[in-house]
Amino acid sequence: MLNRYPYSNGHILVVPYRHTADLDDLEDEELLDLMRLVRRCKNLLQQAIDPQGFNIGLNLGLSAGAGIADHVHFHIVPRWKGDTNFMPAIADTKVIPQSLDEVYRLLVEKLKQQD
């Protein structure tokens, strides 16, 4: 799912089907499915918006920054050289170059091409 409050353009959250707060609660098959979906989403983003890199990870627990503490999820954050700037530090404002609707449209288009 697209992050409603993205760190950067195309920020995706990858969530397992089963609602659980920790990786330890997932069966091996569920972990494999989750990692395959992380890989598929990363590749989809690469095709759709062509970032120069990615930050991929997860936050476990509120103290680690988990916005949805009761449901484990991976973040896939596309990155570009120079994509951070002074705006968040000085103006408490993030600049996202594409709307969520536009990113969604691009991702759906690429998914249809894969089928």
N, C-alpha and C positions, 0 to 999 in steps of 0.2 A: 504494500500500500504506500502511496505517496505521503510523506510527512507533511502535515498541515502547517507546521512551523519549521521549514527546512533550514539547515545550516548553509546549504548551497543548493543551486538549481539541480533538480532531479533526485533529491534526498529520498531514499526509499527505506521503509521498514519491512523486514521479512519476519513473519510471525508464524509459529507452528499452529497447526489446526487445534491441538489440545491446549487448553488454557492451563498454564503452569508458570510458576514464578522462577524456576531454576532449571538449568540444563540437566542437573542430576535427576530430575523428575521425568525426563524424556527417555523413552526406550531407544536402543541403538538404531532401529529402523527409522524412528522419528528424527533422530539427529542426522542421519544420512540424508533423509528427505529435505530437512531444513538446510543443510549445507549445499545440496544440489540446487535448491531454490535460490540460495545466496549467489551461487555461481551463475545461474541462469539470469538473474536480475542484473548482476554486474555486466554480463555480456550484452544484455538488452540495452542497458544504459550506454555502453560503449558504442553500440551501433546507432542508437537514436540521437545522442547528444555529444559524442566524441570527446569525453574528458581526457585530460592528460594523466590522471591518476585517480586513486580511490582511497578513502579511509573506510575500512570495514571493521566493525566490532560490535560489542554489546555492553550494556551497563546493567549490572545485577544489584538490585537494591536501591533504595532512595539515596543513601549516602554516596553511591557511585554515580548518581545522576539519572537514574532510571525514571523517566516521566510516567511510564506505565509499569510500576513496580511488581504488580501481580501477574504480568504476562511477559515472559522472556521474549525478546525480539532483537534481531540484528539490525544495525544501521549500515546502509551503504551510502556513502557520501562522495559524490563525484567531486574531483578537484582539478583546478587549472592553475598554472603558474601565475602568481600575482592575484589570485582570487580573494585574498583577504586585504582589507584596507582600513583606513582610519574611521570609517563611518560608525561601526559598532562602539568603538572606544570613545569617540568624541560626541556623536549625535544620538547614541542609543538607537541606531537605525541599521537594519540590514538591507542590502541591495541585492535583489534576486532578479536576474535578467529575463526570465520567462515566467509566465503565470503557471500555476498548477494545472490549469485546463490545457494549456499549450503542451506542457511536458506529458500530460496524460495522453493527449491526442497522438503525439510522436511515439510514445511507448506502445499504444494500441496498434498503431500502423505497423510498427516493426514486429509485433506479436503476430499479426495477421499474415505477414510475409513469411513467417516461420511455419505456419500451419499448412 
